[in-house]
Amino acid sequence: MIIIPANDRIDDCIALRMEVFVREQGVPLELEIDRYDSPASGCGHFLLLDEARDSLPAGTFRAYFETDDTVHLQRICLIKEYRGRGLGRAMLRYAEQYYKKKGARRFTLGAQCYAVPFYEKCGYSCVSGVFDDAGIPHRMMEKEL
């Protein structure tokens, strides 16, 4: 498995998100695609590729600087057959290392409530109560490096 910056492959990132968020979780299409999917937005897009399967896209996430030292992670997902293998944790570590080199010291994300324990194991802490995002309960989480 390899993780790569993928701003030149945003369509592949969106295809994965369509599979996970729209088809699997029922997020409305009009809520899934937004201004951060434009290359001009400054948002970084990333792909997890399965090198053993002709570099098949298996996961994705996107990220952008909220402030000079805070990066917001979004749209973190893996297609179903790749879950439970430590790849989500690998994507988070990659994002943290990648953006730390660019000056990040803090990371934020909106976690679906069922995934909060996963993010806690990765060092993130809840900083909000439950809120609705696209009909799914979420909590804001953050991690200081």
Helices and strands as residue ranges (DSSP letters): E 2-5, G 7-9, H 10-17, I 18-24, H 29-32, G 35-37, G 39-41, E 44-50, G 51-53, E 56-65, E 70-78, G 80-82, H 87-100, E 106-112, G 113-115, H 116-121, E 125-126, E 131-133, E 136-144
